[in-house]
Amino acid sequence: MKRVLVLVLALAAVGAAKSVVLTLDAPCNNVCGLGWEDGKLWAVDEVSDMVYQLDPTNGDILSSFDASISSSYDATGLAVENGYVYVGAWNGYTSAYVYKFNESGGYLGATYMCGG
């Protein structure tokens, strides 16, 4: 069964929202990060490493791409900024990376982060 995402969208940018304005079904069962920029809602799945762009009005998947760069790393979070999608990934032990993608899923590089 899909987890249900509760999204507080109204005035979220300024932190003034005080009520749930919309509830959407998740595009997958293991969402571990959400991002929002310029009216675009993004989610990443920690098991499949798939990134989804979602329609924020109904939860439909508008596009998706595979963000798995290495099979030994799992997605741990997501952020979007200036038209780029950043996916955090960790090997579960000692190292982590932040992978940078364009909105179409084109891989643009990685930054090593200390893990553990």
Backbone as CSV, one residue per row, in Angstrom:
resi,resn,N_x,N_y,N_z,CA_x,CA_y,CA_z,C_x,C_y,C_z
1,MET,0.842,-1.185,0.000,0.000,0.000,0.000,0.883,1.243,0.000
2,LYS,0.510,2.189,-0.800,1.301,3.408,-0.896,1.169,4.229,0.373
3,ARG,2.273,4.800,0.762,2.205,5.743,1.875,1.520,7.000,1.380
4,VAL,0.901,7.665,2.255,0.214,8.894,1.882,1.080,10.067,2.305
5,LEU,1.309,10.944,1.361,2.072,12.151,1.646,1.112,13.253,2.063
6,VAL,1.438,13.896,3.116,0.654,15.047,3.527,1.469,16.276,3.181
7,LEU,0.910,17.075,2.320,1.645,18.228,1.815,0.994,19.521,2.261
8,VAL,1.749,20.302,2.928,1.253,21.610,3.330,1.816,22.598,2.325
9,LEU,0.973,23.000,1.391,1.438,23.827,0.287,1.148,25.315,0.471
10,ALA,0.032,25.635,1.104,-0.352,27.035,1.212,0.635,27.811,2.073
11,LEU,1.238,28.752,1.506,2.169,29.651,2.194,3.364,28.928,2.815
12,ALA,3.714,27.784,2.288,4.820,27.007,2.850,6.136,27.756,2.771
13,ALA,6.301,28.549,1.748,7.555,29.283,1.571,7.822,30.244,2.719
14,VAL,6.797,30.764,3.317,6.991,31.698,4.428,6.682,31.064,5.770
15,GLY,6.360,29.806,5.772,6.134,29.091,7.020,4.855,29.466,7.743
16,ALA,3.902,30.072,7.047,2.695,30.524,7.723,1.546,29.529,7.643
17,ALA,1.710,28.433,6.929,0.617,27.469,6.793,0.301,26.818,8.131
18,LYS,-0.969,26.677,8.418,-1.371,26.090,9.689,-2.367,24.961,9.519
19,SER,-2.629,24.572,8.265,-3.578,23.498,8.052,-3.167,22.682,6.829
20,VAL,-3.608,21.454,6.798,-3.367,20.587,5.653,-4.308,21.034,4.544
21,VAL,-3.746,21.343,3.376,-4.583,21.811,2.276,-4.792,20.754,1.204
22,LEU,-3.954,19.705,1.208,-4.077,18.670,0.204,-3.311,17.437,0.660
23,THR,-3.870,16.273,0.423,-3.192,15.006,0.696,-3.106,14.240,-0.612
24,LEU,-1.903,13.759,-0.927,-1.670,13.037,-2.173,-1.133,11.646,-1.881
25,ASP,-1.431,10.691,-2.754,-0.785,9.388,-2.669,0.654,9.529,-3.141
26,ALA,1.546,8.817,-2.489,2.957,8.827,-2.871,3.134,8.061,-4.183
27,PRO,4.141,8.433,-4.975,4.367,7.733,-6.238,5.018,6.359,-6.055
28,CYS,5.441,6.076,-4.823,6.140,4.825,-4.517,5.978,4.546,-3.023
29,ASN,6.534,3.453,-2.545,6.357,3.081,-1.136,7.440,3.581,-0.191
30,ASN,8.521,4.149,-0.713,9.667,4.472,0.143,10.180,5.886,-0.071
31,VAL,9.299,6.868,-0.060,9.719,8.248,-0.247,10.604,8.666,0.929
32,CYS,11.788,9.180,0.606,12.698,9.621,1.667,13.082,11.086,1.510
33,GLY,12.519,11.764,0.526,12.801,13.181,0.367,11.813,13.836,-0.571
34,LEU,11.463,15.085,-0.251,10.583,15.893,-1.082,11.265,17.218,-1.373
35,GLY,10.985,17.773,-2.535,11.501,19.089,-2.892,10.432,19.889,-3.607
36,TRP,10.538,21.217,-3.503,9.569,22.115,-4.121,10.304,23.323,-4.659
37,GLU,10.048,23.650,-5.927,10.598,24.874,-6.508,9.784,25.249,-7.733
38,ASP,9.447,26.514,-7.849,8.753,27.047,-9.021,7.503,26.242,-9.396
39,GLY,6.718,25.857,-8.399,5.489,25.129,-8.656,5.676,23.669,-9.007
40,LYS,6.894,23.154,-8.831,7.191,21.756,-9.143,7.435,20.992,-7.845
41,LEU,6.790,19.845,-7.723,6.938,18.973,-6.564,7.765,17.755,-6.980
42,TRP,8.775,17.428,-6.194,9.689,16.323,-6.486,9.716,15.356,-5.312
43,ALA,9.947,14.067,-5.597,10.086,13.038,-4.561,11.160,12.053,-4.998
44,VAL,11.826,11.430,-4.016,12.810,10.385,-4.323,12.487,9.154,-3.480
45,ASP,12.675,7.972,-4.075,12.441,6.691,-3.419,13.773,6.127,-2.941
46,GLU,13.867,5.770,-1.656,15.128,5.297,-1.088,15.516,3.897,-1.533
47,VAL,14.589,3.096,-2.002,14.894,1.725,-2.420,15.251,1.664,-3.908
48,SER,14.428,2.271,-4.745,14.671,2.209,-6.194,15.576,3.327,-6.692
49,ASP,15.785,4.372,-5.881,16.545,5.567,-6.269,15.893,6.320,-7.427
50,MET,14.610,6.129,-7.619,13.890,6.862,-8.660,13.484,8.237,-8.140
51,VAL,13.635,9.237,-8.997,13.199,10.596,-8.711,11.956,10.861,-9.550
52,TYR,10.941,11.449,-8.915,9.671,11.714,-9.575,9.356,13.203,-9.527
53,GLN,8.937,13.755,-10.661,8.330,15.074,-10.667,6.831,14.844,-10.665
54,LEU,6.148,15.456,-9.707,4.716,15.210,-9.503,3.891,16.448,-9.793
55,ASP,2.686,16.220,-10.274,1.725,17.301,-10.413,1.238,17.641,-9.004
56,PRO,1.487,18.865,-8.523,1.125,19.186,-7.138,-0.374,19.304,-6.899
57,THR,-1.180,19.263,-7.945,-2.629,19.363,-7.754,-3.300,18.018,-7.584
58,ASN,-2.648,16.936,-8.110,-3.301,15.626,-8.020,-2.338,14.460,-7.769
59,GLY,-1.028,14.717,-7.732,-0.053,13.669,-7.441,0.365,12.835,-8.631
60,ASP,-0.170,13.118,-9.822,0.225,12.352,-11.006,1.722,12.507,-11.277
61,ILE,2.357,11.444,-11.757,3.774,11.488,-12.111,3.896,12.160,-13.474
62,LEU,4.631,13.282,-13.521,4.845,14.010,-14.764,6.100,13.527,-15.484
63,SER,7.107,13.155,-14.712,8.347,12.617,-15.275,9.079,11.882,-14.162
64,SER,10.060,11.088,-14.547,10.870,10.381,-13.547,12.216,10.046,-14.165
65,PHE,13.195,9.809,-13.290,14.500,9.345,-13.749,15.171,8.544,-12.649
66,ASP,16.090,7.704,-13.066,16.840,6.851,-12.145,18.047,7.624,-11.641
67,ALA,18.138,7.813,-10.331,19.234,8.565,-9.729,20.298,7.661,-9.116
68,SER,20.266,6.370,-9.416,21.266,5.461,-8.834,22.558,5.553,-9.648
69,ILE,23.585,6.041,-9.001,24.899,6.159,-9.621,25.738,4.938,-9.255
70,SER,25.597,4.466,-8.030,26.315,3.283,-7.558,25.328,2.382,-6.825
71,SER,25.405,1.088,-7.077,24.467,0.160,-6.436,24.703,0.023,-4.936
72,SER,25.853,0.485,-4.450,26.131,0.361,-3.018,25.676,1.587,-2.222
73,TYR,25.030,2.547,-2.873,24.536,3.749,-2.202,23.026,3.844,-2.355
74,ASP,22.338,4.242,-1.276,20.888,4.406,-1.290,20.537,5.874,-1.119
75,ALA,19.498,6.306,-1.803,19.020,7.680,-1.666,18.602,7.943,-0.219
76,THR,18.924,9.133,0.263,18.567,9.505,1.632,17.845,10.843,1.727
77,GLY,17.726,11.542,0.628,17.050,12.831,0.660,17.109,13.512,-0.687
78,LEU,16.382,14.618,-0.801,16.292,15.334,-2.066,16.133,16.818,-1.804
79,ALA,16.729,17.625,-2.670,16.545,19.078,-2.645,16.537,19.569,-4.085
80,VAL,15.868,20.680,-4.330,15.892,21.309,-5.644,16.221,22.777,-5.476
81,GLU,17.021,23.285,-6.411,17.380,24.697,-6.382,17.879,25.117,-7.752
82,ASN,17.386,26.253,-8.215,17.816,26.840,-9.489,17.730,25.855,-10.652
83,GLY,16.701,25.026,-10.664,16.504,24.094,-11.761,17.331,22.824,-11.678
84,TYR,18.009,22.602,-10.571,18.793,21.383,-10.370,18.170,20.529,-9.279
85,VAL,18.307,19.223,-9.429,17.803,18.270,-8.447,19.005,17.635,-7.773
86,TYR,19.055,17.706,-6.451,20.156,17.141,-5.676,19.636,15.943,-4.888
87,VAL,20.317,14.816,-5.003,19.918,13.603,-4.298,21.057,13.184,-3.378
88,GLY,20.755,13.111,-2.088,21.726,12.611,-1.124,21.734,11.090,-1.157
89,ALA,22.923,10.489,-1.038,23.047,9.026,-1.054,24.105,8.609,-0.046
90,TRP,23.845,7.497,0.629,24.723,7.008,1.690,24.913,5.511,1.523
91,ASN,26.110,5.014,1.861,26.365,3.572,1.721,25.992,2.791,2.973
92,GLY,25.471,3.467,3.995,25.055,2.794,5.218,26.173,2.611,6.230
93,TYR,27.371,3.026,5.883,28.518,2.811,6.773,29.320,4.083,7.001
94,THR,30.075,4.482,6.013,31.045,5.543,6.259,31.072,6.666,5.237
95,SER,30.414,6.547,4.121,30.531,7.612,3.136,29.190,7.957,2.500
96,ALA,29.127,9.202,2.036,27.906,9.705,1.426,28.269,10.679,0.317
97,TYR,27.353,10.842,-0.610,27.516,11.778,-1.709,26.233,12.569,-1.900
98,VAL,26.362,13.737,-2.500,25.214,14.469,-3.017,25.405,14.504,-4.525
99,TYR,24.446,13.906,-5.244,24.486,13.849,-6.699,23.664,14.998,-7.267
100,LYS,24.175,15.617,-8.320,23.496,16.736,-8.965,22.981,16.292,-10.338
101,PHE,21.707,16.606,-10.612,21.065,16.267,-11.879,20.361,17.498,-12.436
102,ASN,20.187,17.541,-13.760,19.266,18.528,-14.295,17.859,17.952,-14.160
103,GLU,16.855,18.737,-14.476,15.472,18.288,-14.260,15.066,17.128,-15.158
104,SER,15.840,16.855,-16.195,15.559,15.714,-17.077,16.268,14.448,-16.633
105,GLY,17.067,14.554,-15.557,17.777,13.390,-15.047,19.203,13.270,-15.538
106,GLY,19.682,14.261,-16.257,21.075,14.232,-16.702,22.024,14.413,-15.528
107,TYR,22.956,13.476,-15.357,23.900,13.503,-14.239,24.930,14.593,-14.477
108,LEU,25.145,15.460,-13.475,26.044,16.606,-13.612,27.224,16.561,-12.646
109,GLY,27.316,15.533,-11.801,28.446,15.420,-10.888,28.014,15.107,-9.473
110,ALA,29.031,14.970,-8.617,28.775,14.587,-7.225,29.743,15.313,-6.299
111,THR,29.314,15.469,-5.071,30.150,16.020,-4.001,30.213,15.001,-2.897
112,TYR,31.433,14.651,-2.446,31.602,13.710,-1.360,31.248,14.372,-0.045
113,MET,30.545,13.644,0.800,30.188,14.124,2.134,30.679,13.087,3.139
114,CYS,31.129,13.534,4.274,31.527,12.557,5.277,30.288,11.814,5.733
115,GLY,30.421,10.552,5.990,29.273,9.749,6.411,29.530,9.119,7.764
116,GLY,28.587,8.283,8.151,28.764,7.543,9.400,28.321,8.264,10.551
